[in-house]
Amino acid sequence: MAKRCVYCSKEIDTESVVDVCESCGEGVWGEKMFGAIKENMEGARKKGDLHQGSVTEGMPF
Ligand SMILES: [Zn+2]
């Protein structure tokens, strides 16, 4: 199912970590801040994925 921007309802990438399109994100937070937000969200998601993967392999503690 396609994701939609919460501001303009434009379709956005389902892989997108934020629920806004590029132009709204930059309009709301500014280009620099929006970039930082996306980086943070992507980092958090990667950590989540890693954690999920490690569960099946068994944690050492
Ligand atoms: Zn938008």
N, CA, C, O and the ligand as a Tripos MOL2 file, in Angstrom:
@<TRIPOS>MOLECULE
protein
  245   243    62     0     0
PROTEIN
NO_CHARGES

@<TRIPOS>ATOM
      1 N           0.8420   -1.2040    0.0000 N.3       1 MET1
      2 CA          0.0000    0.0000    0.0000 C.3       1 MET1
      3 C           0.8760    1.2530    0.0000 C.2       1 MET1
      4 O           1.8550    1.3420    0.7410 O.2       1 MET1
      5 N           0.5160    2.1910   -0.8220 N.am      2 ALA2
      6 CA          1.3230    3.3990   -0.9500 C.3       2 ALA2
      7 C           1.1210    4.3240    0.2410 C.2       2 ALA2
      8 O           0.0290    4.4340    0.7990 O.2       2 ALA2
      9 N           2.1840    4.9660    0.5970 N.am      3 LYS3
     10 CA          2.1300    5.9570    1.6690 C.3       3 LYS3
     11 C           1.7840    7.2950    1.0510 C.2       3 LYS3
     12 O           2.0520    7.5470   -0.1230 O.2       3 LYS3
     13 N           1.1880    8.1400    1.8580 N.am      4 ARG4
     14 CA          0.8810    9.4800    1.3670 C.3       4 ARG4
     15 C           1.4190   10.5380    2.3090 C.2       4 ARG4
     16 O           1.4730   10.3580    3.5260 O.2       4 ARG4
     17 N           1.8130   11.6390    1.7090 N.am      5 CYS5
     18 CA          2.3050   12.7690    2.4890 C.3       5 CYS5
     19 C           1.1720   13.2880    3.3920 C.2       5 CYS5
     20 O           0.0470   13.4840    2.9330 O.2       5 CYS5
     21 N           1.4820   13.5060    4.6770 N.am      6 VAL6
     22 CA          0.4440   13.9600    5.6050 C.3       6 VAL6
     23 C           0.0220   15.4010    5.3370 C.2       6 VAL6
     24 O          -1.0210   15.8420    5.8190 O.2       6 VAL6
     25 N           0.8290   16.1390    4.5660 N.am      7 TYR7
     26 CA          0.5030   17.5350    4.3030 C.3       7 TYR7
     27 C          -0.2220   17.7380    2.9820 C.2       7 TYR7
     28 O          -1.2300   18.4430    2.9370 O.2       7 TYR7
     29 N           0.2740   17.1270    1.8970 N.am      8 CYS8
     30 CA         -0.3140   17.3960    0.5850 C.3       8 CYS8
     31 C          -0.9330   16.1560   -0.0540 C.2       8 CYS8
     32 O          -1.4680   16.2340   -1.1600 O.2       8 CYS8
     33 N          -0.8670   15.0020    0.6380 N.am      9 SER9
     34 CA         -1.4510   13.7470    0.1530 C.3       9 SER9
     35 C          -0.8110   13.2030   -1.1160 C.2       9 SER9
     36 O          -1.3500   12.3010   -1.7580 O.2       9 SER9
     37 N           0.3280   13.7500   -1.4670 N.am     10 LYS10
     38 CA          1.0670   13.2240   -2.6110 C.3      10 LYS10
     39 C           1.6280   11.8480   -2.2360 C.2      10 LYS10
     40 O           2.0390   11.6230   -1.0980 O.2      10 LYS10
     41 N           1.6400   10.9360   -3.2090 N.am     11 GLU11
     42 CA          2.1690    9.6080   -2.9270 C.3      11 GLU11
     43 C           3.6670    9.6760   -2.6700 C.2      11 GLU11
     44 O           4.3940   10.3680   -3.3820 O.2      11 GLU11
     45 N           4.1260    8.9590   -1.6550 N.am     12 ILE12
     46 CA          5.5530    8.9270   -1.3650 C.3      12 ILE12
     47 C           6.0390    7.4890   -1.3260 C.2      12 ILE12
     48 O           5.2410    6.5580   -1.2170 O.2      12 ILE12
     49 N           7.3110    7.3170   -1.4120 N.am     13 ASP13
     50 CA          7.9490    6.0120   -1.3920 C.3      13 ASP13
     51 C           7.5550    5.2420   -0.1290 C.2      13 ASP13
     52 O           7.6530    5.7710    0.9790 O.2      13 ASP13
     53 N           7.1170    4.0130   -0.2950 N.am     14 THR14
     54 CA          6.7250    3.2160    0.8720 C.3      14 THR14
     55 C           7.9200    2.9400    1.7760 C.2      14 THR14
     56 O           7.7630    2.6540    2.9630 O.2      14 THR14
     57 N           9.1080    3.0290    1.2060 N.am     15 GLU15
     58 CA         10.3240    2.8290    1.9830 C.3      15 GLU15
     59 C          10.7170    4.0730    2.7630 C.2      15 GLU15
     60 O          11.6070    4.0290    3.6130 O.2      15 GLU15
     61 N          10.0530    5.1760    2.4710 N.am     16 SER16
     62 CA         10.3920    6.4280    3.1270 C.3      16 SER16
     63 C          10.1970    6.3160    4.6370 C.2      16 SER16
     64 O           9.2010    5.7640    5.1060 O.2      16 SER16
     65 N          11.1660    6.8500    5.3940 N.am     17 VAL17
     66 CA         11.0960    6.7480    6.8570 C.3      17 VAL17
     67 C          10.2140    7.8330    7.4660 C.2      17 VAL17
     68 O           9.8450    7.7600    8.6380 O.2      17 VAL17
     69 N           9.8800    8.8370    6.6610 N.am     18 VAL18
     70 CA          9.0140    9.9110    7.1560 C.3      18 VAL18
     71 C           7.7180    9.9350    6.3470 C.2      18 VAL18
     72 O           7.6960    9.4920    5.1990 O.2      18 VAL18
     73 N           6.6450   10.4460    6.9370 N.am     19 ASP19
     74 CA          5.3440   10.4440    6.2860 C.3      19 ASP19
     75 C           5.0570   11.7350    5.5300 C.2      19 ASP19
     76 O           3.8990   12.1170    5.3650 O.2      19 ASP19
     77 N           6.0870   12.3910    5.0820 N.am     20 VAL20
     78 CA          5.9050   13.5990    4.2810 C.3      20 VAL20
     79 C           6.7710   13.4990    3.0260 C.2      20 VAL20
     80 O           7.7830   12.7980    3.0190 O.2      20 VAL20
     81 N           6.3680   14.2080    1.9560 N.am     21 CYS21
     82 CA          7.1630   14.1990    0.7410 C.3      21 CYS21
     83 C           8.3520   15.1450    0.8960 C.2      21 CYS21
     84 O           8.4130   15.9340    1.8390 O.2      21 CYS21
     85 N           9.2760   15.0580   -0.0230 N.am     22 GLU22
     86 CA         10.4940   15.8790    0.0450 C.3      22 GLU22
     87 C          10.1860   17.3710    0.1600 C.2      22 GLU22
     88 O          10.7450   18.0660    1.0080 O.2      22 GLU22
     89 N           9.2810   17.8600   -0.7150 N.am     23 SER23
     90 CA          9.0450   19.3070   -0.7500 C.3      23 SER23
     91 C           8.3510   19.7940    0.5250 C.2      23 SER23
     92 O           8.6730   20.8740    1.0210 O.2      23 SER23
     93 N           7.3970   19.0120    1.0670 N.am     24 CYS24
     94 CA          6.7490   19.4280    2.3150 C.3      24 CYS24
     95 C           7.7340   19.3310    3.4780 C.2      24 CYS24
     96 O           7.7800   20.2140    4.3350 O.2      24 CYS24
     97 N           8.5130   18.2680    3.5030 N.am     25 GLY25
     98 CA          9.4970   18.1040    4.5750 C.3      25 GLY25
     99 C          10.4550   19.2710    4.6210 C.2      25 GLY25
    100 O          10.7570   19.8100    5.6860 O.2      25 GLY25
    101 N          10.9290   19.6520    3.4480 N.am     26 GLU26
    102 CA         11.8590   20.7880    3.3870 C.3      26 GLU26
    103 C          11.1460   22.0930    3.7140 C.2      26 GLU26
    104 O          11.7350   22.9970    4.3050 O.2      26 GLU26
    105 N           9.8750   22.1900    3.3290 N.am     27 GLY27
    106 CA          9.1040   23.3870    3.6290 C.3      27 GLY27
    107 C           8.8530   23.5360    5.1260 C.2      27 GLY27
    108 O           8.8760   24.6440    5.6620 O.2      27 GLY27
    109 N           8.6130   22.4070    5.7970 N.am     28 VAL28
    110 CA          8.2760   22.4480    7.2190 C.3      28 VAL28
    111 C           9.5320   22.5680    8.0830 C.2      28 VAL28
    112 O           9.5960   23.4150    8.9740 O.2      28 VAL28
    113 N          10.5210   21.7280    7.8220 N.am     29 TRP29
    114 CA         11.7110   21.6990    8.6760 C.3      29 TRP29
    115 C          12.9170   22.4330    8.0970 C.2      29 TRP29
    116 O          13.8680   22.7530    8.8110 O.2      29 TRP29
    117 N          12.8610   22.6940    6.7970 N.am     30 GLY30
    118 CA         14.0520   23.2370    6.1440 C.3      30 GLY30
    119 C          14.8970   22.0850    5.6300 C.2      30 GLY30
    120 O          14.8820   20.9960    6.2040 O.2      30 GLY30
    121 N          15.6220   22.3150    4.5680 N.am     31 GLU31
    122 CA         16.3550   21.2430    3.8970 C.3      31 GLU31
    123 C          17.3210   20.5280    4.8420 C.2      31 GLU31
    124 O          17.3810   19.2990    4.8650 O.2      31 GLU31
    125 N          18.0780   21.3080    5.6200 N.am     32 LYS32
    126 CA         19.0970   20.7400    6.4970 C.3      32 LYS32
    127 C          18.4850   19.8900    7.6050 C.2      32 LYS32
    128 O          18.9240   18.7700    7.8670 O.2      32 LYS32
    129 N          17.4580   20.4510    8.2530 N.am     33 MET33
    130 CA         16.7900   19.7780    9.3710 C.3      33 MET33
    131 C          16.0940   18.5220    8.8780 C.2      33 MET33
    132 O          16.1500   17.4810    9.5320 O.2      33 MET33
    133 N          15.4380   18.6150    7.7260 N.am     34 PHE34
    134 CA         14.7340   17.4660    7.1680 C.3      34 PHE34
    135 C          15.7170   16.3400    6.8760 C.2      34 PHE34
    136 O          15.4270   15.1680    7.1190 O.2      34 PHE34
    137 N          16.8790   16.7080    6.3540 N.am     35 GLY35
    138 CA         17.9180   15.7170    6.0920 C.3      35 GLY35
    139 C          18.3650   15.0340    7.3720 C.2      35 GLY35
    140 O          18.5710   13.8200    7.3990 O.2      35 GLY35
    141 N          18.5150   15.8210    8.4380 N.am     36 ALA36
    142 CA         18.9430   15.2710    9.7260 C.3      36 ALA36
    143 C          17.8810   14.3430   10.2990 C.2      36 ALA36
    144 O          18.1990   13.2920   10.8550 O.2      36 ALA36
    145 N          16.6260   14.7340   10.1610 N.am     37 ILE37
    146 CA         15.5190   13.9120   10.6560 C.3      37 ILE37
    147 C          15.5060   12.5640    9.9420 C.2      37 ILE37
    148 O          15.3770   11.5160   10.5750 O.2      37 ILE37
    149 N          15.6400   12.6020    8.6130 N.am     38 LYS38
    150 CA         15.6280   11.3610    7.8380 C.3      38 LYS38
    151 C          16.7990   10.4630    8.2340 C.2      38 LYS38
    152 O          16.6530    9.2450    8.3370 O.2      38 LYS38
    153 N          17.9570   11.0780    8.4530 N.am     39 GLU39
    154 CA         19.1310   10.3070    8.8470 C.3      39 GLU39
    155 C          18.8910    9.6040   10.1750 C.2      39 GLU39
    156 O          19.2230    8.4310   10.3430 O.2      39 GLU39
    157 N          18.3070   10.3410   11.1160 N.am     40 ASN40
    158 CA         17.9940    9.7790   12.4280 C.3      40 ASN40
    159 C          17.0290    8.6150   12.3160 C.2      40 ASN40
    160 O          17.2360    7.5630   12.9220 O.2      40 ASN40
    161 N          15.9690    8.8100   11.5360 N.am     41 MET41
    162 CA         14.9470    7.7810   11.3900 C.3      41 MET41
    163 C          15.5150    6.5440   10.7160 C.2      41 MET41
    164 O          15.2010    5.4180   11.1020 O.2      41 MET41
    165 N          16.3560    6.7570    9.7040 N.am     42 GLU42
    166 CA         16.9710    5.6290    9.0120 C.3      42 GLU42
    167 C          17.8990    4.8700    9.9430 C.2      42 GLU42
    168 O          17.9370    3.6390    9.9260 O.2      42 GLU42
    169 N          18.6450    5.6020   10.7530 N.am     43 GLY43
    170 CA         19.5360    4.9840   11.7270 C.3      43 GLY43
    171 C          18.7580    4.1430   12.7200 C.2      43 GLY43
    172 O          19.1640    3.0350   13.0680 O.2      43 GLY43
    173 N          17.6290    4.6840   13.1730 N.am     44 ALA44
    174 CA         16.8010    3.9740   14.1410 C.3      44 ALA44
    175 C          16.2300    2.7100   13.5130 C.2      44 ALA44
    176 O          16.1620    1.6670   14.1630 O.2      44 ALA44
    177 N          15.8260    2.7980   12.2660 N.am     45 ARG45
    178 CA         15.2430    1.6440   11.5960 C.3      45 ARG45
    179 C          16.2960    0.5630   11.3780 C.2      45 ARG45
    180 O          16.0160   -0.6260   11.5290 O.2      45 ARG45
    181 N          17.4970    0.9800   11.0240 N.am     46 LYS46
    182 CA         18.5730    0.0110   10.8190 C.3      46 LYS46
    183 C          18.8800   -0.7230   12.1150 C.2      46 LYS46
    184 O          19.0910   -1.9360   12.1190 O.2      46 LYS46
    185 N          18.9030    0.0140   13.2030 N.am     47 LYS47
    186 CA         19.1400   -0.6030   14.5140 C.3      47 LYS47
    187 C          18.0430   -1.6030   14.8250 C.2      47 LYS47
    188 O          18.3060   -2.6920   15.3360 O.2      47 LYS47
    189 N          16.7990   -1.2210   14.5090 N.am     48 GLY48
    190 CA         15.6650   -2.1140   14.7400 C.3      48 GLY48
    191 C          15.8110   -3.3930   13.9400 C.2      48 GLY48
    192 O          15.5640   -4.4840   14.4530 O.2      48 GLY48
    193 N          16.2130   -3.2600   12.6810 N.am     49 ASP49
    194 CA         16.3930   -4.4270   11.8250 C.3      49 ASP49
    195 C          17.4770   -5.3340   12.3710 C.2      49 ASP49
    196 O          17.3280   -6.5550   12.4080 O.2      49 ASP49
    197 N          18.5790   -4.7130   12.7980 N.am     50 LEU50
    198 CA         19.6860   -5.4870   13.3450 C.3      50 LEU50
    199 C          19.2410   -6.2420   14.5810 C.2      50 LEU50
    200 O          19.5780   -7.4120   14.7660 O.2      50 LEU50
    201 N          18.4800   -5.5630   15.4230 N.am     51 HIS51
    202 CA         18.0160   -6.1710   16.6660 C.3      51 HIS51
    203 C          17.1250   -7.3680   16.3580 C.2      51 HIS51
    204 O          17.2580   -8.4300   16.9650 O.2      51 HIS51
    205 N          16.2060   -7.1770   15.3980 N.am     52 GLN52
    206 CA         15.3110   -8.2650   15.0170 C.3      52 GLN52
    207 C          16.0970   -9.4590   14.5150 C.2      52 GLN52
    208 O          15.7940  -10.6040   14.8530 O.2      52 GLN52
    209 N          17.1230   -9.1810   13.6960 N.am     53 GLY53
    210 CA         17.9260  -10.2600   13.1300 C.3      53 GLY53
    211 C          18.6630  -11.0270   14.2010 C.2      53 GLY53
    212 O          18.8370  -12.2420   14.1030 O.2      53 GLY53
    213 N          19.1020  -10.3040   15.2370 N.am     54 SER54
    214 CA         19.9070  -10.9580   16.2600 C.3      54 SER54
    215 C          19.0740  -11.8180   17.1890 C.2      54 SER54
    216 O          19.6070  -12.6910   17.8740 O.2      54 SER54
    217 N          17.7790  -11.5800   17.2170 N.am     55 VAL55
    218 CA         16.9100  -12.3560   18.1100 C.3      55 VAL55
    219 C          16.9040  -13.8270   17.7050 C.2      55 VAL55
    220 O          16.9690  -14.7180   18.5520 O.2      55 VAL55
    221 N          16.8260  -14.0690   16.3890 N.am     56 THR56
    222 CA         16.7720  -15.4500   15.9200 C.3      56 THR56
    223 C          18.1040  -16.1650   16.1040 C.2      56 THR56
    224 O          18.1530  -17.3880   16.2360 O.2      56 THR56
    225 N          19.1920  -15.3810   16.1120 N.am     57 GLU57
    226 CA         20.5060  -15.9810   16.2780 C.3      57 GLU57
    227 C          20.8400  -16.1870   17.7460 C.2      57 GLU57
    228 O          21.7780  -16.9120   18.0750 O.2      57 GLU57
    229 N          20.0930  -15.5670   18.6140 N.am     58 GLY58
    230 CA         20.3270  -15.7080   20.0550 C.3      58 GLY58
    231 C          21.2740  -14.6660   20.5710 C.2      58 GLY58
    232 O          22.3810  -14.5090   20.0540 O.2      58 GLY58
    233 N          20.8540  -13.9550   21.5800 N.am     59 MET59
    234 CA         21.7060  -12.9410   22.1860 C.3      59 MET59
    235 C          22.7180  -13.6100   23.1190 C.2      59 MET59
    236 O          22.4050  -14.6070   23.7710 O.2      59 MET59
    237 N          23.9270  -13.0600   23.1780 N.am     60 PRO60
    238 CA         24.9480  -13.6450   24.0480 C.3      60 PRO60
    239 C          24.7040  -13.3680   25.5340 C.2      60 PRO60
    240 O          25.4050  -13.8960   26.3980 O.2      60 PRO60
    241 N          23.7070  -12.5390   25.8160 N.am     61 PHE61
    242 CA         23.4290  -12.2680   27.2350 C.3      61 PHE61
    243 C          21.9300  -12.2810   27.5030 C.2      61 PHE61
    244 O          21.5040  -12.0730   28.6390 O.2      61 PHE61
    245 ZN          3.7970   16.8080    0.6030 Zn       62 ZN62
@<TRIPOS>BOND
     1     1     2 1
     2     2     3 1
     3     3     4 2
     4     3     5 am
     5     5     6 1
     6     6     7 1
     7     7     8 2
     8     7     9 am
     9     9    10 1
    10    10    11 1
    11    11    12 2
    12    11    13 am
    13    13    14 1
    14    14    15 1
    15    15    16 2
    16    15    17 am
    17    17    18 1
    18    18    19 1
    19    19    20 2
    20    19    21 am
    21    21    22 1
    22    22    23 1
    23    23    24 2
    24    23    25 am
    25    25    26 1
    26    26    27 1
    27    27    28 2
    28    27    29 am
    29    29    30 1
    30    30    31 1
    31    31    32 2
    32    31    33 am
    33    33    34 1
    34    34    35 1
    35    35    36 2
    36    35    37 am
    37    37    38 1
    38    38    39 1
    39    39    40 2
    40    39    41 am
    41    41    42 1
    42    42    43 1
    43    43    44 2
    44    43    45 am
    45    45    46 1
    46    46    47 1
    47    47    48 2
    48    47    49 am
    49    49    50 1
    50    50    51 1
    51    51    52 2
    52    51    53 am
    53    53    54 1
    54    54    55 1
    55    55    56 2
    56    55    57 am
    57    57    58 1
    58    58    59 1
    59    59    60 2
    60    59    61 am
    61    61    62 1
    62    62    63 1
    63    63    64 2
    64    63    65 am
    65    65    66 1
    66    66    67 1
    67    67    68 2
    68    67    69 am
    69    69    70 1
    70    70    71 1
    71    71    72 2
    72    71    73 am
    73    73    74 1
    74    74    75 1
    75    75    76 2
    76    75    77 am
    77    77    78 1
    78    78    79 1
    79    79    80 2
    80    79    81 am
    81    81    82 1
    82    82    83 1
    83    83    84 2
    84    83    85 am
    85    85    86 1
    86    86    87 1
    87    87    88 2
    88    87    89 am
    89    89    90 1
    90    90    91 1
    91    91    92 2
    92    91    93 am
    93    93    94 1
    94    94    95 1
    95    95    96 2
    96    95    97 am
    97    97    98 1
    98    98    99 1
    99    99   100 2
   100    99   101 am
   101   101   102 1
   102   102   103 1
   103   103   104 2
   104   103   105 am
   105   105   106 1
   106   106   107 1
   107   107   108 2
   108   107   109 am
   109   109   110 1
   110   110   111 1
   111   111   112 2
   112   111   113 am
   113   113   114 1
   114   114   115 1
   115   115   116 2
   116   115   117 am
   117   117   118 1
   118   118   119 1
   119   119   120 2
   120   119   121 am
   121   121   122 1
   122   122   123 1
   123   123   124 2
   124   123   125 am
   125   125   126 1
   126   126   127 1
   127   127   128 2
   128   127   129 am
   129   129   130 1
   130   130   131 1
   131   131   132 2
   132   131   133 am
   133   133   134 1
   134   134   135 1
   135   135   136 2
   136   135   137 am
   137   137   138 1
   138   138   139 1
   139   139   140 2
   140   139   141 am
   141   141   142 1
   142   142   143 1
   143   143   144 2
   144   143   145 am
   145   145   146 1
   146   146   147 1
   147   147   148 2
   148   147   149 am
   149   149   150 1
   150   150   151 1
   151   151   152 2
   152   151   153 am
   153   153   154 1
   154   154   155 1
   155   155   156 2
   156   155   157 am
   157   157   158 1
   158   158   159 1
   159   159   160 2
   160   159   161 am
   161   161   162 1
   162   162   163 1
   163   163   164 2
   164   163   165 am
   165   165   166 1
   166   166   167 1
   167   167   168 2
   168   167   169 am
   169   169   170 1
   170   170   171 1
   171   171   172 2
   172   171   173 am
   173   173   174 1
   174   174   175 1
   175   175   176 2
   176   175   177 am
   177   177   178 1
   178   178   179 1
   179   179   180 2
   180   179   181 am
   181   181   182 1
   182   182   183 1
   183   183   184 2
   184   183   185 am
   185   185   186 1
   186   186   187 1
   187   187   188 2
   188   187   189 am
   189   189   190 1
   190   190   191 1
   191   191   192 2
   192   191   193 am
   193   193   194 1
   194   194   195 1
   195   195   196 2
   196   195   197 am
   197   197   198 1
   198   198   199 1
   199   199   200 2
   200   199   201 am
   201   201   202 1
   202   202   203 1
   203   203   204 2
   204   203   205 am
   205   205   206 1
   206   206   207 1
   207   207   208 2
   208   207   209 am
   209   209   210 1
   210   210   211 1
   211   211   212 2
   212   211   213 am
   213   213   214 1
   214   214   215 1
   215   215   216 2
   216   215   217 am
   217   217   218 1
   218   218   219 1
   219   219   220 2
   220   219   221 am
   221   221   222 1
   222   222   223 1
   223   223   224 2
   224   223   225 am
   225   225   226 1
   226   226   227 1
   227   227   228 2
   228   227   229 am
   229   229   230 1
   230   230   231 1
   231   231   232 2
   232   231   233 am
   233   233   234 1
   234   234   235 1
   235   235   236 2
   236   235   237 am
   237   237   238 1
   238   238   239 1
   239   239   240 2
   240   239   241 am
   241   241   242 1
   242   242   243 1
   243   243   244 2
@<TRIPOS>SUBSTRUCTURE
     1 MET1         2 RESIDUE 1 A MET
     2 ALA2         6 RESIDUE 1 A ALA
     3 LYS3        10 RESIDUE 1 A LYS
     4 ARG4        14 RESIDUE 1 A ARG
     5 CYS5        18 RESIDUE 1 A CYS
     6 VAL6        22 RESIDUE 1 A VAL
     7 TYR7        26 RESIDUE 1 A TYR
     8 CYS8        30 RESIDUE 1 A CYS
     9 SER9        34 RESIDUE 1 A SER
    10 LYS10       38 RESIDUE 1 A LYS
    11 GLU11       42 RESIDUE 1 A GLU
    12 ILE12       46 RESIDUE 1 A ILE
    13 ASP13       50 RESIDUE 1 A ASP
    14 THR14       54 RESIDUE 1 A THR
    15 GLU15       58 RESIDUE 1 A GLU
    16 SER16       62 RESIDUE 1 A SER
    17 VAL17       66 RESIDUE 1 A VAL
    18 VAL18       70 RESIDUE 1 A VAL
    19 ASP19       74 RESIDUE 1 A ASP
    20 VAL20       78 RESIDUE 1 A VAL
    21 CYS21       82 RESIDUE 1 A CYS
    22 GLU22       86 RESIDUE 1 A GLU
    23 SER23       90 RESIDUE 1 A SER
    24 CYS24       94 RESIDUE 1 A CYS
    25 GLY25       98 RESIDUE 1 A GLY
    26 GLU26      102 RESIDUE 1 A GLU
    27 GLY27      106 RESIDUE 1 A GLY
    28 VAL28      110 RESIDUE 1 A VAL
    29 TRP29      114 RESIDUE 1 A TRP
    30 GLY30      118 RESIDUE 1 A GLY
    31 GLU31      122 RESIDUE 1 A GLU
    32 LYS32      126 RESIDUE 1 A LYS
    33 MET33      130 RESIDUE 1 A MET
    34 PHE34      134 RESIDUE 1 A PHE
    35 GLY35      138 RESIDUE 1 A GLY
    36 ALA36      142 RESIDUE 1 A ALA
    37 ILE37      146 RESIDUE 1 A ILE
    38 LYS38      150 RESIDUE 1 A LYS
    39 GLU39      154 RESIDUE 1 A GLU
    40 ASN40      158 RESIDUE 1 A ASN
    41 MET41      162 RESIDUE 1 A MET
    42 GLU42      166 RESIDUE 1 A GLU
    43 GLY43      170 RESIDUE 1 A GLY
    44 ALA44      174 RESIDUE 1 A ALA
    45 ARG45      178 RESIDUE 1 A ARG
    46 LYS46      182 RESIDUE 1 A LYS
    47 LYS47      186 RESIDUE 1 A LYS
    48 GLY48      190 RESIDUE 1 A GLY
    49 ASP49      194 RESIDUE 1 A ASP
    50 LEU50      198 RESIDUE 1 A LEU
    51 HIS51      202 RESIDUE 1 A HIS
    52 GLN52      206 RESIDUE 1 A GLN
    53 GLY53      210 RESIDUE 1 A GLY
    54 SER54      214 RESIDUE 1 A SER
    55 VAL55      218 RESIDUE 1 A VAL
    56 THR56      222 RESIDUE 1 A THR
    57 GLU57      226 RESIDUE 1 A GLU
    58 GLY58      230 RESIDUE 1 A GLY
    59 MET59      234 RESIDUE 1 A MET
    60 PRO60      238 RESIDUE 1 A PRO
    61 PHE61      242 RESIDUE 1 A PHE
    62 ZN62       245 GROUP 0 **** ****
